[in-house]
Amino acid sequence: MKALYPGSFNPWHAGHQDVLDKARRLFGEVDVLKVTKDTGLLSTYLKDKDYAVIVRGLRNGQDLEFEKSCQYWYEDLGITIPIVYFITNRNLCHISSSAIRSMDGLK
């Protein structure tokens, strides 16, 4: 079963790796997609692909609410591939790419 783990991953961090490791244990093959504004919508990318599931990670309730909204948009865009959510390990749930970027700006 082939899975897709989409995201900007800007920057890639231990929380992303945790979700990827969990997904690989379950699905074996997981492609990681770095999305840029030039690549277009996920729905366009998926048209000619054979992914069985989309992988997403959750750190907290705010992520759940965000992902729920995304799920509705995916449905509106015609994405019918199931989405599987992995909860990040508790010792990594405070890490986010935006926090890392803001900390990096303090240097």
N, C-alpha and C positions, 0 to 999 in steps of 0.2 A: 504494500500500500504506500503510495507516494503522497507526501504532504508538502505544503508550501507555508513558510513562515515569513510573511511580508512585513515590511516596516522600513523606516528610514535609518534606524539604529545609529543615531548621530549624537554621541559616539556609541559604539558597541561596548557593552559592559557585562559584569558578572551576572546580573539579572537576566539579560538576554541569553547568555550562555546556559544558565540554569533551565530556562524554558526549552531551549534547543536540545539540551541533554535529555530532558524528560520526554520530549517528542520523539527523539531518535530511539529511545528505549521502546516506545510503543509502536511507532510506525516504520522504523528502520531508515528509510530514505526521506530526508527532509531538505528541501531546497530553501535557501535563504535569499530573499529578494530585497535588494536595496532600491527603494523607490526614490526617484527624483522627479522634479516637476516636468522633466522632458519625457518620462516614460508613459504618462497618461494614467488612466484609471485602472484599478485592479480588475474591474470587469472586462476591460479590453485585453489586458494581459492574459487573462484566464481563458479566453475564447478558444484557442487552439491547443490548450494544455490538458493533460490527463491527471490532474491532482484529485485525490480522493477526499482530502480534508484541507482546511486552512487552520493553521496553528496561531494562537494568540496567547499572551501572558496577562495575568492579573496580579497586581500587588495589593490592592485594597478595594473598598467599595466604590471609590471614585472611578477607578479603572473599569469596574463592572458597569457602572452607569454609562461611561463613555462607550464601552464595547457594545452595550445594548443599543445605543443610538446608531452605531456603525452597522450593527446587524440589520436594523431596519433599512438603512441606506443600501446595504448590499442586496437585500430583498427587492427594493425598488429598482435597482440596477440590473436585476435578473441573475444575481449570483446565487446559485442553488447548492453549491458545495457546502457540506456541513462545516461548522467552525467548532474546533475543540479548544477549550481554554485550560491552561495550566496555571496553577497558583504558584507564585514564586516562593522559594524558601523564606521563612520568616527572617532569617539573618540578612536577607538581600532586599526586603520589601521597601526599604527606605531609599534605595538607589533609583534614580531616574536620569535619563539622558539630559533633560533640561536642567536638573540640579548640577550635574557634572559640568555642563556648559557654563552655568553661572559661576560655579566655583573656579573654573578655569579662567574666567574673566577677572578674578581677583588677583591673579599673579602679576 
